[in-house]
Amino acid sequence: MPLSRLSSFAGAFVIQLHGDTDLSERRLAGRVEHVRTGDAALFGSLEDLLRFMDACIALDRDVSRCQPVSE
């Protein structure tokens, strides 16, 4: 897949929340998938979710640096 196509998914995530998630009680759990890489993780807290997303966003930055300026 060309880098331009890959970078269009940079920063894209699919988040699935468990049925017992209750944001008003700060109870958050589910599964998150990074669209560009397909990497996925289960999370049991907002901190876990953000940690996974932060790592993936760092990878997205590296890919976008490799992308040609024009096509």
C-alpha positions as CSV (number, residue, x, y, z in Angstrom):
1,M,0.0,0.0,0.0
2,P,1.4,3.4,-0.9
3,L,2.5,5.6,2.0
4,S,-0.1,8.3,1.0
5,R,-2.8,5.7,1.5
6,L,-1.4,4.5,4.8
7,S,-1.1,8.0,6.2
8,S,-4.8,8.6,5.5
9,F,-5.4,6.3,8.4
10,A,-2.9,8.0,10.7
11,G,-4.5,8.8,14.0
12,A,-7.6,6.6,13.3
13,F,-8.9,4.3,15.9
14,V,-11.9,2.0,16.5
15,I,-13.0,1.9,20.1
16,Q,-15.4,-0.7,21.3
17,L,-16.8,-0.1,24.9
18,H,-17.9,-2.9,27.1
19,G,-21.6,-2.9,28.1
20,D,-20.8,-2.1,31.7
21,T,-19.0,1.1,30.8
22,D,-20.4,4.1,32.8
23,L,-18.6,7.3,32.0
24,S,-20.5,9.2,34.8
25,E,-18.8,6.8,37.3
26,R,-15.5,6.9,35.4
27,R,-15.7,3.2,34.6
28,L,-14.3,2.6,31.1
29,A,-13.3,-0.7,29.6
30,G,-13.2,-2.2,26.1
31,R,-11.1,-2.8,23.1
32,V,-9.2,-0.3,20.9
33,E,-7.7,-0.9,17.4
34,H,-5.3,1.2,15.5
35,V,-6.7,1.3,12.0
36,R,-3.4,1.8,10.1
37,T,-1.5,-1.1,11.8
38,G,-4.4,-3.3,13.0
39,D,-2.8,-3.5,16.4
40,A,-5.4,-3.9,19.1
41,A,-5.5,-3.9,22.9
42,L,-7.9,-4.4,25.7
43,F,-8.2,-1.5,28.2
44,G,-9.6,-1.2,31.6
45,S,-9.2,2.5,32.2
46,L,-8.9,5.8,30.4
47,E,-5.2,5.8,31.2
48,D,-4.8,2.4,29.5
49,L,-6.7,3.6,26.5
50,L,-4.7,6.8,26.2
51,R,-1.4,5.0,26.7
52,F,-2.1,2.7,23.7
53,M,-3.3,5.6,21.5
54,D,-0.3,7.7,22.4
55,A,2.1,4.9,21.3
56,C,0.2,4.5,18.0
57,I,0.2,8.2,17.3
58,A,4.0,8.2,17.8
59,L,4.2,5.5,15.1
60,D,1.9,7.5,12.8
61,R,4.3,10.5,13.1
62,D,7.2,8.4,12.0
63,V,5.2,7.1,8.9
64,S,4.2,10.7,7.9
65,R,7.8,11.8,8.0
66,C,8.5,9.2,5.3
67,Q,5.7,10.3,3.1
68,P,6.7,12.2,-0.1
69,V,5.8,15.9,-0.1
70,S,3.9,15.6,-3.4
71,E,2.6,12.7,-5.5
